[in-house]
Amino acid sequence: MSARCAWVGFLLLTACGGSQGPAVADGAEGKAVTEGESDGVCDRYTERLCQELGPRSEACGEASGLVEIMSDSACAAGMRDFEVTRSRVALLRRDCDKAIEHICASLGAESEGCQVMRQEFGDMAPGHCRSLLQQSPRILAQLQQREAALRPLGDADWKAITAADAPSFGAADAPVVLVEFSDFQCPYCAKAAETVQGIKEKYGDRVRFVFRQFPLSFHEHAAVAAQASLAAHAQGKFWEYHDLLFANQGALAGSDLRAYAERLGLDLKAFDAALEDENLSAKVSADMALGDRVQVNGTPTLFVNRRRVPNALDLEEVSEAIDGALARSAGD
């Protein structure tokens, strides 16, 4: 039986005085609703259930839907026997509390992973808590991996990904440096490119932005588009070519890439030769190796002064990271 079905079944047994539960107090089983007892009794029952389960929890919504099909007699029985429901909810909830406390003790009470657990699972349907406890080792491992990824990069890693060989804009001595690992065929990277343009307009030479290639294997044209962008970079037109690629993600075949080079007035003979150049292909591979080194497992991935930004698509969130980095650099 699924956790959801077990939870619904538990409510039915409690409300109707089923034989698998404790005896219903005061001989309530099968008892008719007394005069006045039915007046809003199911509404009151729903309210009490949701007080126990959490008014905004999924379990409250499930319970409310169930109560809608119950008779007034069943709701009245549930109200008379509500202490049984409360005690069962508390018993089931202990497994959620155990899982959350175990994870928070391992990660630290102030860690993001602990805060996420408390926020996301604090009002979990009690019937799901046992499953959460059973899965807590796997959840902990995933959160530990995420916590490690969010730690600021060390000196060697940061020096490697900010090296001057990659396409960049902004002052070389800017107090804040951003590094993005991107894929020209990734639709989210196209959105992130809009964020980057907003950053350029907002911060100017107060930031330096470095672009790193990370073509994903399941994007058919991403790797050749990455090499083509470096071919354009060799002729001083990386950012113009970058913009054309993101604006035309549905057309990244070889002929399309050459057409964009022609539109920008590039030397086509040199461009064609660059597409066959193993050195440029090696540069793409080197960027991907750097991405693996700093735990890039999807695109876009953005770092601001060593710190990974969770949402590279959100200009406001990226701006907050930049403003924080600017403030820290001013205080140094």
C-alpha positions in Angstrom: 0.0 0.0 0.0 1.4 3.5 -0.8 2.1 6.0 1.9 -0.8 8.2 0.6 -3.3 5.3 0.6 -2.1 4.3 4.1 -2.7 7.8 5.3 -6.2 8.0 3.8 -7.0 4.5 5.3 -5.8 5.6 8.7 -8.1 8.6 8.6 -11.1 6.5 7.6 -10.4 4.0 10.4 -10.1 6.7 13.0 -13.1 8.6 11.9 -15.4 5.6 11.5 -14.2 3.6 14.5 -12.7 0.8 12.5 -11.9 -2.5 14.2 -8.2 -2.2 13.6 -7.9 0.9 15.9 -8.6 1.4 19.6 -12.1 1.2 20.7 -14.1 4.4 20.1 -14.9 6.2 23.3 -18.3 6.3 24.7 -19.7 3.6 22.3 -19.6 6.1 19.4 -19.3 3.3 16.8 -22.4 3.4 14.6 -24.0 6.0 16.9 -26.5 8.4 15.2 -25.6 12.1 15.1 -27.5 13.9 17.9 -29.6 17.0 17.3 -27.3 20.0 16.8 -24.2 17.8 16.6 -24.3 17.8 12.8 -24.3 21.6 12.5 -20.9 22.2 10.8 -19.4 19.1 12.4 -17.4 18.2 9.3 -16.1 21.8 9.0 -14.9 21.6 12.6 -13.4 18.2 12.0 -11.5 19.5 9.0 -10.2 22.4 11.0 -9.0 20.2 13.8 -7.3 17.9 11.4 -5.5 20.7 9.7 -4.4 22.1 13.0 -2.6 18.9 13.7 -1.3 18.4 10.1 -0.3 22.0 9.4 -2.8 24.4 7.6 -0.6 24.7 4.5 0.5 21.1 4.3 -0.3 18.7 1.6 -1.7 16.4 4.2 -4.3 19.1 5.2 -5.4 19.3 1.6 -5.7 15.5 1.4 -7.7 15.3 4.7 -10.0 18.1 3.6 -10.8 16.3 0.4 -11.6 13.1 2.3 -13.8 14.8 4.8 -15.9 16.3 2.0 -17.2 12.8 1.2 -17.8 11.7 4.8 -21.2 11.7 6.5 -22.0 14.0 9.5 -22.1 10.8 11.6 -18.6 9.9 10.6 -17.3 13.4 11.3 -19.0 13.4 14.7 -17.4 10.1 15.5 -14.1 11.5 14.5 -14.5 14.5 16.7 -15.5 12.4 19.7 -12.4 10.2 19.2 -10.0 12.9 18.1 -7.4 12.2 20.8 -6.7 8.9 19.0 -6.1 10.8 15.8 -3.8 13.3 17.6 -1.8 10.6 19.2 -1.4 8.7 15.9 -0.3 11.9 14.1 2.3 12.6 16.8 3.5 9.0 16.6 4.0 9.1 12.9 5.5 12.6 13.0 8.3 11.3 15.2 9.9 9.6 12.1 10.0 13.0 10.3 11.5 14.6 13.3 14.1 11.9 13.6 15.0 12.2 9.9 15.3 16.0 10.1 17.3 16.1 13.3 19.7 13.4 12.0 20.3 15.4 8.8 20.6 18.7 10.7 23.0 17.2 13.2 25.2 16.0 10.3 25.1 19.2 8.2 24.9 21.8 11.0 21.8 23.6 12.2 22.7 26.7 10.2 23.4 24.9 6.9 21.2 25.5 3.9 20.4 21.7 3.7 19.1 21.8 7.3 17.0 24.8 6.6 15.6 23.2 3.4 14.7 20.1 5.4 12.9 22.0 8.1 11.0 24.1 5.6 10.1 21.5 3.0 9.4 18.5 5.3 8.2 20.1 8.5 4.6 19.7 7.4 5.0 16.5 5.5 2.0 14.1 5.6 2.6 11.9 8.6 2.0 8.8 6.5 5.1 9.7 4.5 7.4 10.2 7.5 8.5 6.6 7.8 9.6 6.6 4.2 11.5 9.9 4.8 13.3 8.3 7.7 14.2 5.2 5.6 15.6 7.5 2.8 17.4 9.9 5.1 20.9 8.4 4.4 20.4 9.0 0.7 19.0 12.4 1.2 21.9 13.3 3.5 24.4 12.2 0.9 22.7 14.4 -1.7 22.6 17.4 0.6 26.3 16.9 1.6 27.2 16.9 -2.1 25.2 20.1 -2.6 26.8 21.7 0.5 30.2 20.9 -0.8 29.4 22.4 -4.2 28.2 25.6 -2.6 31.5 26.1 -0.6 33.7 28.9 -2.0 36.3 27.6 -4.4 39.9 27.2 -3.2 42.8 29.3 -4.6 44.0 26.7 -7.2 40.5 26.1 -8.6 39.6 29.8 -8.8 42.9 30.7 -10.5 42.4 27.9 -13.0 38.9 29.0 -14.1 39.7 32.7 -14.2 42.8 32.4 -16.3 43.1 34.9 -19.1 42.9 32.4 -22.0 39.0 32.4 -22.0 36.7 35.0 -23.6 35.9 37.7 -21.1 34.8 41.3 -20.7 35.3 43.9 -18.0 38.4 45.4 -16.4 41.2 42.9 -15.7 41.6 44.2 -12.1 37.8 44.4 -11.4 37.1 43.7 -7.7 34.4 41.1 -8.7 34.9 38.3 -11.2 32.1 36.1 -12.6 32.8 32.8 -14.3 30.0 31.0 -16.2 30.1 27.5 -17.7 27.7 27.5 -20.6 26.3 25.5 -23.6 25.2 27.3 -26.7 22.3 24.8 -27.3 21.0 25.0 -23.8 17.8 27.1 -23.6 18.5 28.0 -20.0 21.9 29.3 -21.0 20.2 31.6 -23.5 18.2 33.0 -20.6 21.3 33.4 -18.6 22.9 35.3 -21.5 20.2 37.9 -21.0 21.1 38.1 -17.3 24.8 38.6 -18.2 23.8 41.5 -20.5 21.9 43.0 -17.6 25.0 42.6 -15.4 27.2 44.3 -18.1 24.9 47.3 -18.3 24.5 47.6 -14.5 28.0 47.1 -13.3 30.3 48.0 -16.2 34.0 47.7 -15.3 33.3 46.9 -11.7 33.0 43.3 -12.7 35.0 41.0 -15.0 33.0 38.2 -16.7 34.7 35.0 -18.0 32.9 32.6 -20.3 33.8 28.9 -20.1 32.6 26.2 -22.5 30.6 23.2 -21.2 28.8 21.6 -24.1 26.5 18.8 -22.9 26.8 15.5 -24.6 23.1 15.2 -25.4 23.1 18.5 -27.4 24.0 17.4 -30.9 25.5 20.8 -32.1 26.8 22.2 -28.8 30.4 21.0 -29.1 30.9 22.3 -32.7 29.1 25.6 -31.7 31.6 25.9 -28.8 34.5 25.5 -31.2 33.0 27.9 -33.7 32.7 30.5 -31.0 36.4 30.2 -30.2 37.1 30.5 -33.9 35.2 33.8 -33.8 37.1 34.7 -30.6 40.4 34.2 -32.5 39.2 37.0 -34.8 38.1 39.3 -32.0 34.3 38.7 -32.5 33.5 36.3 -29.7 30.7 38.2 -28.1 29.0 39.2 -31.3 29.1 35.5 -32.3 28.0 34.4 -28.9 24.9 36.6 -29.2 24.0 35.2 -32.7 24.3 31.6 -31.4 22.0 32.2 -28.5 19.5 34.1 -30.7 19.4 31.2 -33.2 19.6 28.0 -31.1 17.4 26.1 -33.5 20.0 26.6 -36.3 23.4 25.5 -35.2 24.5 23.1 -37.9 27.8 23.6 -39.7 26.3 25.7 -42.5 24.5 27.9 -40.0 27.7 28.5 -38.0 29.5 29.5 -41.2 26.7 31.8 -42.2 26.9 33.6 -38.9 30.7 34.0 -39.4 30.0 35.5 -42.8 27.4 37.9 -41.4 30.0 39.2 -38.9 32.6 39.7 -41.7 35.0 37.1 -40.4 37.8 35.6 -42.6 35.9 32.5 -43.7 39.0 30.6 -44.7 40.5 31.1 -41.3 37.2 30.3 -39.7 36.8 27.0 -41.6 40.4 26.0 -40.7 39.7 26.8 -37.0 36.7 24.4 -37.0 39.1 21.6 -38.0 41.8 22.8 -35.6 42.5 20.2 -32.9 43.9 23.0 -30.7 40.5 24.7 -30.4 38.8 21.3 -29.8 41.3 20.7 -27.0 40.4 24.1 -25.5 36.8 23.1 -25.3 37.8 19.8 -23.7 40.0 21.7 -21.2 37.1 23.9 -20.2 35.0 20.9 -19.6 37.7 19.4 -17.5 37.8 22.6 -15.4 34.0 22.3 -15.0 34.3 18.8 -13.8 37.0 19.9 -11.4 34.7 22.5 -9.8 31.6 20.2 -9.8 29.7 21.7 -12.7 27.0 19.1 -13.4 24.6 21.3 -15.5 24.4 24.5 -17.4 24.4 27.4 -16.8 26.7 27.3 -13.7 27.8 30.6 -12.4 30.4 31.6 -9.9 30.8 35.1 -8.3 34.1 35.6 -6.5 34.6 31.9 -5.9 30.9 31.3 -4.7 28.4 29.4 -6.8 25.2 31.3 -7.5 22.2 28.9 -7.3 20.1 30.6 -9.9 22.1 32.1 -12.8 18.9 33.1 -14.6 17.7 35.5 -12.0 19.3 39.0 -12.4 18.2 40.0 -8.9 19.8 37.0 -7.3 23.0 37.4 -9.3 23.0 41.1 -8.5 22.7 40.3 -4.7 25.7 38.1 -5.0 27.7 40.8 -6.9 26.7 43.5 -4.4 27.8 41.3 -1.5 31.1 40.6 -3.2 31.6 44.3 -3.9 30.9 45.1 -0.2 33.3 42.5 1.0 36.0 43.7 -1.4 35.5 47.3 -0.2 36.0 46.1 3.4 39.2 44.3 2.7 
